[in-house]
Amino acid sequence: MGKIENIERQIEALSPEELAQFRAWFLEFDWAAWDRQLEADIQAGKLDRLAQEARRDHAAGKTTPL
């Protein structure tokens, strides 16, 4: 049995309270991982082109206020 299958079995065995606790933990874990990846992409300049396009569109009046 692989690691993922083992984790799946363990999750299936959790009580409703434990599952709620796991969900809350995993949500925080997942968002933190996403934040780290976004920060790394920003530092690597991977979003520069998108930011430049957004600034150009805004300067050209192609944006609307929320």
mmCIF file of the N, C-alpha and C atoms, coordinates in Angstrom:
data_MODEL
# 
_entry.id   MODEL 
# 
loop_
_atom_site.group_PDB 
_atom_site.id 
_atom_site.type_symbol 
_atom_site.label_atom_id 
_atom_site.label_alt_id 
_atom_site.label_comp_id 
_atom_site.label_asym_id 
_atom_site.label_entity_id 
_atom_site.label_seq_id 
_atom_site.pdbx_PDB_ins_code 
_atom_site.Cartn_x 
_atom_site.Cartn_y 
_atom_site.Cartn_z 
_atom_site.occupancy 
_atom_site.B_iso_or_equiv 
_atom_site.pdbx_formal_charge 
_atom_site.auth_seq_id 
_atom_site.auth_comp_id 
_atom_site.auth_asym_id 
_atom_site.auth_atom_id 
_atom_site.pdbx_PDB_model_num 
ATOM 1   N N  . MET A 1 1  ? 0.844   -1.175 0.000   1.00 0.00 ? 1  MET A N  1 
ATOM 2   C CA . MET A 1 1  ? 0.000   0.000  0.000   1.00 0.00 ? 1  MET A CA 1 
ATOM 3   C C  . MET A 1 1  ? 0.891   1.241  0.000   1.00 0.00 ? 1  MET A C  1 
ATOM 4   N N  . GLY A 1 2  ? 0.580   2.199  -0.850  1.00 0.00 ? 2  GLY A N  1 
ATOM 5   C CA . GLY A 1 2  ? 1.360   3.422  -0.936  1.00 0.00 ? 2  GLY A CA 1 
ATOM 6   C C  . GLY A 1 2  ? 1.027   4.405  0.166   1.00 0.00 ? 2  GLY A C  1 
ATOM 7   N N  . LYS A 1 3  ? 1.808   5.451  0.245   1.00 0.00 ? 3  LYS A N  1 
ATOM 8   C CA . LYS A 1 3  ? 1.602   6.461  1.289   1.00 0.00 ? 3  LYS A CA 1 
ATOM 9   C C  . LYS A 1 3  ? 0.222   7.100  1.200   1.00 0.00 ? 3  LYS A C  1 
ATOM 10  N N  . ILE A 1 4  ? -0.191  7.449  -0.015  1.00 0.00 ? 4  ILE A N  1 
ATOM 11  C CA . ILE A 1 4  ? -1.482  8.118  -0.180  1.00 0.00 ? 4  ILE A CA 1 
ATOM 12  C C  . ILE A 1 4  ? -2.620  7.210  0.273   1.00 0.00 ? 4  ILE A C  1 
ATOM 13  N N  . GLU A 1 5  ? -2.567  5.966  -0.146  1.00 0.00 ? 5  GLU A N  1 
ATOM 14  C CA . GLU A 1 5  ? -3.624  5.031  0.254   1.00 0.00 ? 5  GLU A CA 1 
ATOM 15  C C  . GLU A 1 5  ? -3.656  4.863  1.766   1.00 0.00 ? 5  GLU A C  1 
ATOM 16  N N  . ASN A 1 6  ? -2.491  4.848  2.384   1.00 0.00 ? 6  ASN A N  1 
ATOM 17  C CA . ASN A 1 6  ? -2.401  4.726  3.841   1.00 0.00 ? 6  ASN A CA 1 
ATOM 18  C C  . ASN A 1 6  ? -3.028  5.950  4.514   1.00 0.00 ? 6  ASN A C  1 
ATOM 19  N N  . ILE A 1 7  ? -2.716  7.127  4.004   1.00 0.00 ? 7  ILE A N  1 
ATOM 20  C CA . ILE A 1 7  ? -3.293  8.351  4.562   1.00 0.00 ? 7  ILE A CA 1 
ATOM 21  C C  . ILE A 1 7  ? -4.810  8.350  4.378   1.00 0.00 ? 7  ILE A C  1 
ATOM 22  N N  . GLU A 1 8  ? -5.273  7.927  3.190   1.00 0.00 ? 8  GLU A N  1 
ATOM 23  C CA . GLU A 1 8  ? -6.714  7.863  2.949   1.00 0.00 ? 8  GLU A CA 1 
ATOM 24  C C  . GLU A 1 8  ? -7.405  6.965  3.962   1.00 0.00 ? 8  GLU A C  1 
ATOM 25  N N  . ARG A 1 9  ? -6.836  5.822  4.229   1.00 0.00 ? 9  ARG A N  1 
ATOM 26  C CA . ARG A 1 9  ? -7.433  4.882  5.208   1.00 0.00 ? 9  ARG A CA 1 
ATOM 27  C C  . ARG A 1 9  ? -7.482  5.511  6.593   1.00 0.00 ? 9  ARG A C  1 
ATOM 28  N N  . GLN A 1 10 ? -6.403  6.201  6.965   1.00 0.00 ? 10 GLN A N  1 
ATOM 29  C CA . GLN A 1 10 ? -6.368  6.840  8.276   1.00 0.00 ? 10 GLN A CA 1 
ATOM 30  C C  . GLN A 1 10 ? -7.420  7.943  8.380   1.00 0.00 ? 10 GLN A C  1 
ATOM 31  N N  . ILE A 1 11 ? -7.588  8.708  7.321   1.00 0.00 ? 11 ILE A N  1 
ATOM 32  C CA . ILE A 1 11 ? -8.601  9.774  7.327   1.00 0.00 ? 11 ILE A CA 1 
ATOM 33  C C  . ILE A 1 11 ? -9.997  9.178  7.423   1.00 0.00 ? 11 ILE A C  1 
ATOM 34  N N  . GLU A 1 12 ? -10.229 8.107  6.680   1.00 0.00 ? 12 GLU A N  1 
ATOM 35  C CA . GLU A 1 12 ? -11.541 7.449  6.727   1.00 0.00 ? 12 GLU A CA 1 
ATOM 36  C C  . GLU A 1 12 ? -11.880 6.948  8.127   1.00 0.00 ? 12 GLU A C  1 
ATOM 37  N N  . ALA A 1 13 ? -10.878 6.667  8.927   1.00 0.00 ? 13 ALA A N  1 
ATOM 38  C CA . ALA A 1 13 ? -11.090 6.127  10.272  1.00 0.00 ? 13 ALA A CA 1 
ATOM 39  C C  . ALA A 1 13 ? -11.303 7.217  11.328  1.00 0.00 ? 13 ALA A C  1 
ATOM 40  N N  . LEU A 1 14 ? -11.172 8.478  10.946  1.00 0.00 ? 14 LEU A N  1 
ATOM 41  C CA . LEU A 1 14 ? -11.327 9.561  11.910  1.00 0.00 ? 14 LEU A CA 1 
ATOM 42  C C  . LEU A 1 14 ? -12.784 9.723  12.342  1.00 0.00 ? 14 LEU A C  1 
ATOM 43  N N  . SER A 1 15 ? -12.963 10.145 13.577  1.00 0.00 ? 15 SER A N  1 
ATOM 44  C CA . SER A 1 15 ? -14.304 10.483 14.067  1.00 0.00 ? 15 SER A CA 1 
ATOM 45  C C  . SER A 1 15 ? -14.718 11.803 13.409  1.00 0.00 ? 15 SER A C  1 
ATOM 46  N N  . PRO A 1 16 ? -15.998 12.138 13.458  1.00 0.00 ? 16 PRO A N  1 
ATOM 47  C CA . PRO A 1 16 ? -16.423 13.425 12.890  1.00 0.00 ? 16 PRO A CA 1 
ATOM 48  C C  . PRO A 1 16 ? -15.673 14.619 13.504  1.00 0.00 ? 16 PRO A C  1 
ATOM 49  N N  . GLU A 1 17 ? -15.426 14.583 14.787  1.00 0.00 ? 17 GLU A N  1 
ATOM 50  C CA . GLU A 1 17 ? -14.700 15.667 15.443  1.00 0.00 ? 17 GLU A CA 1 
ATOM 51  C C  . GLU A 1 17 ? -13.257 15.716 14.960  1.00 0.00 ? 17 GLU A C  1 
ATOM 52  N N  . GLU A 1 18 ? -12.624 14.557 14.856  1.00 0.00 ? 18 GLU A N  1 
ATOM 53  C CA . GLU A 1 18 ? -11.246 14.507 14.373  1.00 0.00 ? 18 GLU A CA 1 
ATOM 54  C C  . GLU A 1 18 ? -11.166 14.963 12.910  1.00 0.00 ? 18 GLU A C  1 
ATOM 55  N N  . LEU A 1 19 ? -12.159 14.582 12.116  1.00 0.00 ? 19 LEU A N  1 
ATOM 56  C CA . LEU A 1 19 ? -12.182 14.983 10.713  1.00 0.00 ? 19 LEU A CA 1 
ATOM 57  C C  . LEU A 1 19 ? -12.313 16.505 10.593  1.00 0.00 ? 19 LEU A C  1 
ATOM 58  N N  . ALA A 1 20 ? -13.141 17.109 11.421  1.00 0.00 ? 20 ALA A N  1 
ATOM 59  C CA . ALA A 1 20 ? -13.280 18.564 11.420  1.00 0.00 ? 20 ALA A CA 1 
ATOM 60  C C  . ALA A 1 20 ? -11.961 19.225 11.802  1.00 0.00 ? 20 ALA A C  1 
ATOM 61  N N  . GLN A 1 21 ? -11.298 18.669 12.796  1.00 0.00 ? 21 GLN A N  1 
ATOM 62  C CA . GLN A 1 21 ? -10.001 19.190 13.229  1.00 0.00 ? 21 GLN A CA 1 
ATOM 63  C C  . GLN A 1 21 ? -8.973  19.039 12.111  1.00 0.00 ? 21 GLN A C  1 
ATOM 64  N N  . PHE A 1 22 ? -8.976  17.902 11.426  1.00 0.00 ? 22 PHE A N  1 
ATOM 65  C CA . PHE A 1 22 ? -8.057  17.671 10.311  1.00 0.00 ? 22 PHE A CA 1 
ATOM 66  C C  . PHE A 1 22 ? -8.331  18.652 9.169   1.00 0.00 ? 22 PHE A C  1 
ATOM 67  N N  . ARG A 1 23 ? -9.613  18.861 8.849   1.00 0.00 ? 23 ARG A N  1 
ATOM 68  C CA . ARG A 1 23 ? -9.975  19.793 7.777   1.00 0.00 ? 23 ARG A CA 1 
ATOM 69  C C  . ARG A 1 23 ? -9.432  21.185 8.069   1.00 0.00 ? 23 ARG A C  1 
ATOM 70  N N  . ALA A 1 24 ? -9.615  21.647 9.294   1.00 0.00 ? 24 ALA A N  1 
ATOM 71  C CA . ALA A 1 24 ? -9.139  22.976 9.678   1.00 0.00 ? 24 ALA A CA 1 
ATOM 72  C C  . ALA A 1 24 ? -7.623  23.051 9.553   1.00 0.00 ? 24 ALA A C  1 
ATOM 73  N N  . TRP A 1 25 ? -6.929  22.018 10.022  1.00 0.00 ? 25 TRP A N  1 
ATOM 74  C CA . TRP A 1 25 ? -5.473  21.994 9.917   1.00 0.00 ? 25 TRP A CA 1 
ATOM 75  C C  . TRP A 1 25 ? -5.036  21.985 8.458   1.00 0.00 ? 25 TRP A C  1 
ATOM 76  N N  . PHE A 1 26 ? -5.681  21.141 7.641   1.00 0.00 ? 26 PHE A N  1 
ATOM 77  C CA . PHE A 1 26 ? -5.262  21.014 6.252   1.00 0.00 ? 26 PHE A CA 1 
ATOM 78  C C  . PHE A 1 26 ? -5.536  22.299 5.477   1.00 0.00 ? 26 PHE A C  1 
ATOM 79  N N  . LEU A 1 27 ? -6.627  22.969 5.776   1.00 0.00 ? 27 LEU A N  1 
ATOM 80  C CA . LEU A 1 27 ? -6.928  24.232 5.110   1.00 0.00 ? 27 LEU A CA 1 
ATOM 81  C C  . LEU A 1 27 ? -5.809  25.242 5.365   1.00 0.00 ? 27 LEU A C  1 
ATOM 82  N N  . GLU A 1 28 ? -5.390  25.375 6.605   1.00 0.00 ? 28 GLU A N  1 
ATOM 83  C CA . GLU A 1 28 ? -4.281  26.275 6.945   1.00 0.00 ? 28 GLU A CA 1 
ATOM 84  C C  . GLU A 1 28 ? -2.987  25.833 6.270   1.00 0.00 ? 28 GLU A C  1 
ATOM 85  N N  . PHE A 1 29 ? -2.717  24.539 6.291   1.00 0.00 ? 29 PHE A N  1 
ATOM 86  C CA . PHE A 1 29 ? -1.518  23.985 5.667   1.00 0.00 ? 29 PHE A CA 1 
ATOM 87  C C  . PHE A 1 29 ? -1.502  24.286 4.175   1.00 0.00 ? 29 PHE A C  1 
ATOM 88  N N  . ASP A 1 30 ? -2.631  24.073 3.507   1.00 0.00 ? 30 ASP A N  1 
ATOM 89  C CA . ASP A 1 30 ? -2.735  24.265 2.073   1.00 0.00 ? 30 ASP A CA 1 
ATOM 90  C C  . ASP A 1 30 ? -2.575  25.740 1.698   1.00 0.00 ? 30 ASP A C  1 
ATOM 91  N N  . TRP A 1 31 ? -3.229  26.639 2.454   1.00 0.00 ? 31 TRP A N  1 
ATOM 92  C CA . TRP A 1 31 ? -3.091  28.067 2.173   1.00 0.00 ? 31 TRP A CA 1 
ATOM 93  C C  . TRP A 1 31 ? -1.658  28.535 2.396   1.00 0.00 ? 31 TRP A C  1 
ATOM 94  N N  . ALA A 1 32 ? -0.988  28.024 3.416   1.00 0.00 ? 32 ALA A N  1 
ATOM 95  C CA . ALA A 1 32 ? 0.403   28.410 3.670   1.00 0.00 ? 32 ALA A CA 1 
ATOM 96  C C  . ALA A 1 32 ? 1.299   27.955 2.519   1.00 0.00 ? 32 ALA A C  1 
ATOM 97  N N  . ALA A 1 33 ? 1.057   26.759 2.005   1.00 0.00 ? 33 ALA A N  1 
ATOM 98  C CA . ALA A 1 33 ? 1.839   26.260 0.866   1.00 0.00 ? 33 ALA A CA 1 
ATOM 99  C C  . ALA A 1 33 ? 1.585   27.134 -0.355  1.00 0.00 ? 33 ALA A C  1 
ATOM 100 N N  . TRP A 1 34 ? 0.328   27.518 -0.574  1.00 0.00 ? 34 TRP A N  1 
ATOM 101 C CA . TRP A 1 34 ? -0.020  28.386 -1.704  1.00 0.00 ? 34 TRP A CA 1 
ATOM 102 C C  . TRP A 1 34 ? 0.667   29.744 -1.562  1.00 0.00 ? 34 TRP A C  1 
ATOM 103 N N  . ASP A 1 35 ? 0.656   30.291 -0.355  1.00 0.00 ? 35 ASP A N  1 
ATOM 104 C CA . ASP A 1 35 ? 1.319   31.571 -0.101  1.00 0.00 ? 35 ASP A CA 1 
ATOM 105 C C  . ASP A 1 35 ? 2.813   31.487 -0.399  1.00 0.00 ? 35 ASP A C  1 
ATOM 106 N N  . ARG A 1 36 ? 3.462   30.394 0.031   1.00 0.00 ? 36 ARG A N  1 
ATOM 107 C CA . ARG A 1 36 ? 4.899   30.232 -0.227  1.00 0.00 ? 36 ARG A CA 1 
ATOM 108 C C  . ARG A 1 36 ? 5.168   30.153 -1.725  1.00 0.00 ? 36 ARG A C  1 
ATOM 109 N N  . GLN A 1 37 ? 4.330   29.423 -2.457  1.00 0.00 ? 37 GLN A N  1 
ATOM 110 C CA . GLN A 1 37 ? 4.521   29.303 -3.898  1.00 0.00 ? 37 GLN A CA 1 
ATOM 111 C C  . GLN A 1 37 ? 4.312   30.639 -4.597  1.00 0.00 ? 37 GLN A C  1 
ATOM 112 N N  . LEU A 1 38 ? 3.285   31.367 -4.189  1.00 0.00 ? 38 LEU A N  1 
ATOM 113 C CA . LEU A 1 38 ? 3.027   32.679 -4.776  1.00 0.00 ? 38 LEU A CA 1 
ATOM 114 C C  . LEU A 1 38 ? 4.199   33.617 -4.518  1.00 0.00 ? 38 LEU A C  1 
ATOM 115 N N  . GLU A 1 39 ? 4.698   33.630 -3.309  1.00 0.00 ? 39 GLU A N  1 
ATOM 116 C CA . GLU A 1 39 ? 5.842   34.482 -2.969  1.00 0.00 ? 39 GLU A CA 1 
ATOM 117 C C  . GLU A 1 39 ? 7.061   34.098 -3.808  1.00 0.00 ? 39 GLU A C  1 
ATOM 118 N N  . ALA A 1 40 ? 7.301   32.809 -3.977  1.00 0.00 ? 40 ALA A N  1 
ATOM 119 C CA . ALA A 1 40 ? 8.431   32.358 -4.800  1.00 0.00 ? 40 ALA A CA 1 
ATOM 120 C C  . ALA A 1 40 ? 8.253   32.790 -6.253  1.00 0.00 ? 40 ALA A C  1 
ATOM 121 N N  . ASP A 1 41 ? 7.029   32.691 -6.762  1.00 0.00 ? 41 ASP A N  1 
ATOM 122 C CA . ASP A 1 41 ? 6.755   33.110 -8.140  1.00 0.00 ? 41 ASP A CA 1 
ATOM 123 C C  . ASP A 1 41 ? 6.958   34.615 -8.302  1.00 0.00 ? 41 ASP A C  1 
ATOM 124 N N  . ILE A 1 42 ? 6.545   35.386 -7.309  1.00 0.00 ? 42 ILE A N  1 
ATOM 125 C CA . ILE A 1 42 ? 6.739   36.834 -7.354  1.00 0.00 ? 42 ILE A CA 1 
ATOM 126 C C  . ILE A 1 42 ? 8.231   37.156 -7.360  1.00 0.00 ? 42 ILE A C  1 
ATOM 127 N N  . GLN A 1 43 ? 8.967   36.537 -6.451  1.00 0.00 ? 43 GLN A N  1 
ATOM 128 C CA . GLN A 1 43 ? 10.410  36.776 -6.367  1.00 0.00 ? 43 GLN A CA 1 
ATOM 129 C C  . GLN A 1 43 ? 11.128  36.384 -7.659  1.00 0.00 ? 43 GLN A C  1 
ATOM 130 N N  . ALA A 1 44 ? 10.633  35.356 -8.325  1.00 0.00 ? 44 ALA A N  1 
ATOM 131 C CA . ALA A 1 44 ? 11.257  34.884 -9.574  1.00 0.00 ? 44 ALA A CA 1 
ATOM 132 C C  . ALA A 1 44 ? 10.809  35.702 -10.781 1.00 0.00 ? 44 ALA A C  1 
ATOM 133 N N  . GLY A 1 45 ? 9.906   36.658 -10.570 1.00 0.00 ? 45 GLY A N  1 
ATOM 134 C CA . GLY A 1 45 ? 9.459   37.498 -11.657 1.00 0.00 ? 45 GLY A CA 1 
ATOM 135 C C  . GLY A 1 45 ? 8.411   36.872 -12.558 1.00 0.00 ? 45 GLY A C  1 
ATOM 136 N N  . LYS A 1 46 ? 7.844   35.769 -12.126 1.00 0.00 ? 46 LYS A N  1 
ATOM 137 C CA . LYS A 1 46 ? 6.876   35.062 -12.963 1.00 0.00 ? 46 LYS A CA 1 
ATOM 138 C C  . LYS A 1 46 ? 5.566   35.818 -13.153 1.00 0.00 ? 46 LYS A C  1 
ATOM 139 N N  . LEU A 1 47 ? 5.297   36.810 -12.302 1.00 0.00 ? 47 LEU A N  1 
ATOM 140 C CA . LEU A 1 47 ? 4.049   37.562 -12.416 1.00 0.00 ? 47 LEU A CA 1 
ATOM 141 C C  . LEU A 1 47 ? 4.265   38.961 -12.995 1.00 0.00 ? 47 LEU A C  1 
ATOM 142 N N  . ASP A 1 48 ? 5.503   39.286 -13.312 1.00 0.00 ? 48 ASP A N  1 
ATOM 143 C CA . ASP A 1 48 ? 5.812   40.623 -13.818 1.00 0.00 ? 48 ASP A CA 1 
ATOM 144 C C  . ASP A 1 48 ? 5.026   40.956 -15.084 1.00 0.00 ? 48 ASP A C  1 
ATOM 145 N N  . ARG A 1 49 ? 4.963   40.031 -16.010 1.00 0.00 ? 49 ARG A N  1 
ATOM 146 C CA . ARG A 1 49 ? 4.265   40.275 -17.274 1.00 0.00 ? 49 ARG A CA 1 
ATOM 147 C C  . ARG A 1 49 ? 2.781   40.556 -17.020 1.00 0.00 ? 49 ARG A C  1 
ATOM 148 N N  . LEU A 1 50 ? 2.176   39.794 -16.132 1.00 0.00 ? 50 LEU A N  1 
ATOM 149 C CA . LEU A 1 50 ? 0.761   40.012 -15.820 1.00 0.00 ? 50 LEU A CA 1 
ATOM 150 C C  . LEU A 1 50 ? 0.541   41.376 -15.176 1.00 0.00 ? 50 LEU A C  1 
ATOM 151 N N  . ALA A 1 51 ? 1.439   41.767 -14.295 1.00 0.00 ? 51 ALA A N  1 
ATOM 152 C CA . ALA A 1 51 ? 1.321   43.070 -13.641 1.00 0.00 ? 51 ALA A CA 1 
ATOM 153 C C  . ALA A 1 51 ? 1.471   44.187 -14.671 1.00 0.00 ? 51 ALA A C  1 
ATOM 154 N N  . GLN A 1 52 ? 2.401   44.042 -15.585 1.00 0.00 ? 52 GLN A N  1 
ATOM 155 C CA . GLN A 1 52 ? 2.587   45.057 -16.623 1.00 0.00 ? 52 GLN A CA 1 
ATOM 156 C C  . GLN A 1 52 ? 1.344   45.168 -17.510 1.00 0.00 ? 52 GLN A C  1 
ATOM 157 N N  . GLU A 1 53 ? 0.778   44.036 -17.878 1.00 0.00 ? 53 GLU A N  1 
ATOM 158 C CA . GLU A 1 53 ? -0.442  44.049 -18.693 1.00 0.00 ? 53 GLU A CA 1 
ATOM 159 C C  . GLU A 1 53 ? -1.589  44.727 -17.949 1.00 0.00 ? 53 GLU A C  1 
ATOM 160 N N  . ALA A 1 54 ? -1.721  44.451 -16.667 1.00 0.00 ? 54 ALA A N  1 
ATOM 161 C CA . ALA A 1 54 ? -2.788  45.058 -15.864 1.00 0.00 ? 54 ALA A CA 1 
ATOM 162 C C  . ALA A 1 54 ? -2.597  46.570 -15.781 1.00 0.00 ? 54 ALA A C  1 
ATOM 163 N N  . ARG A 1 55 ? -1.360  47.005 -15.594 1.00 0.00 ? 55 ARG A N  1 
ATOM 164 C CA . ARG A 1 55 ? -1.091  48.449 -15.538 1.00 0.00 ? 55 ARG A CA 1 
ATOM 165 C C  . ARG A 1 55 ? -1.402  49.112 -16.880 1.00 0.00 ? 55 ARG A C  1 
ATOM 166 N N  . ARG A 1 56 ? -1.019  48.461 -17.979 1.00 0.00 ? 56 ARG A N  1 
ATOM 167 C CA . ARG A 1 56 ? -1.308  48.998 -19.315 1.00 0.00 ? 56 ARG A CA 1 
ATOM 168 C C  . ARG A 1 56 ? -2.813  49.104 -19.541 1.00 0.00 ? 56 ARG A C  1 
ATOM 169 N N  . ASP A 1 57 ? -3.529  48.028 -19.180 1.00 0.00 ? 57 ASP A N  1 
ATOM 170 C CA . ASP A 1 57 ? -4.986  48.032 -19.353 1.00 0.00 ? 57 ASP A CA 1 
ATOM 171 C C  . ASP A 1 57 ? -5.635  49.139 -18.526 1.00 0.00 ? 57 ASP A C  1 
ATOM 172 N N  . HIS A 1 58 ? -5.149  49.311 -17.315 1.00 0.00 ? 58 HIS A N  1 
ATOM 173 C CA . HIS A 1 58 ? -5.716  50.353 -16.454 1.00 0.00 ? 58 HIS A CA 1 
ATOM 174 C C  . HIS A 1 58 ? -5.433  51.737 -17.036 1.00 0.00 ? 58 HIS A C  1 
ATOM 175 N N  . ALA A 1 59 ? -4.195  51.943 -17.469 1.00 0.00 ? 59 ALA A N  1 
ATOM 176 C CA . ALA A 1 59 ? -3.829  53.243 -18.053 1.00 0.00 ? 59 ALA A CA 1 
ATOM 177 C C  . ALA A 1 59 ? -4.626  53.531 -19.330 1.00 0.00 ? 59 ALA A C  1 
ATOM 178 N N  . ALA A 1 60 ? -5.007  52.481 -20.044 1.00 0.00 ? 60 ALA A N  1 
ATOM 179 C CA . ALA A 1 60 ? -5.763  52.640 -21.279 1.00 0.00 ? 60 ALA A CA 1 
ATOM 180 C C  . ALA A 1 60 ? -7.269  52.738 -21.015 1.00 0.00 ? 60 ALA A C  1 
ATOM 181 N N  . GLY A 1 61 ? -7.679  52.733 -19.754 1.00 0.00 ? 61 GLY A N  1 
ATOM 182 C CA . GLY A 1 61 ? -9.083  52.854 -19.416 1.00 0.00 ? 61 GLY A CA 1 
ATOM 183 C C  . GLY A 1 61 ? -9.879  51.571 -19.637 1.00 0.00 ? 61 GLY A C  1 
ATOM 184 N N  . LYS A 1 62 ? -9.198  50.444 -19.665 1.00 0.00 ? 62 LYS A N  1 
ATOM 185 C CA . LYS A 1 62 ? -9.871  49.164 -19.906 1.00 0.00 ? 62 LYS A CA 1 
ATOM 186 C C  . LYS A 1 62 ? -10.330 48.484 -18.625 1.00 0.00 ? 62 LYS A C  1 
ATOM 187 N N  . THR A 1 63 ? -10.225 49.178 -17.497 1.00 0.00 ? 63 THR A N  1 
ATOM 188 C CA . THR A 1 63 ? -10.638 48.584 -16.231 1.00 0.00 ? 63 THR A CA 1 
ATOM 189 C C  . THR A 1 63 ? -11.870 49.319 -15.705 1.00 0.00 ? 63 THR A C  1 
ATOM 190 N N  . THR A 1 64 ? -12.583 48.679 -14.825 1.00 0.00 ? 64 THR A N  1 
ATOM 191 C CA . THR A 1 64 ? -13.751 49.290 -14.205 1.00 0.00 ? 64 THR A CA 1 
ATOM 192 C C  . THR A 1 64 ? -13.653 49.150 -12.697 1.00 0.00 ? 64 THR A C  1 
ATOM 193 N N  . PRO A 1 65 ? -14.159 50.128 -11.951 1.00 0.00 ? 65 PRO A N  1 
ATOM 194 C CA . PRO A 1 65 ? -14.131 50.020 -10.491 1.00 0.00 ? 65 PRO A CA 1 
ATOM 195 C C  . PRO A 1 65 ? -15.086 48.929 -10.030 1.00 0.00 ? 65 PRO A C  1 
ATOM 196 N N  . LEU A 1 66 ? -14.791 48.388 -8.875  1.00 0.00 ? 66 LEU A N  1 
ATOM 197 C CA . LEU A 1 66 ? -15.656 47.337 -8.316  1.00 0.00 ? 66 LEU A CA 1 
ATOM 198 C C  . LEU A 1 66 ? -16.902 47.897 -7.743  1.00 0.00 ? 66 LEU A C  1 
# 
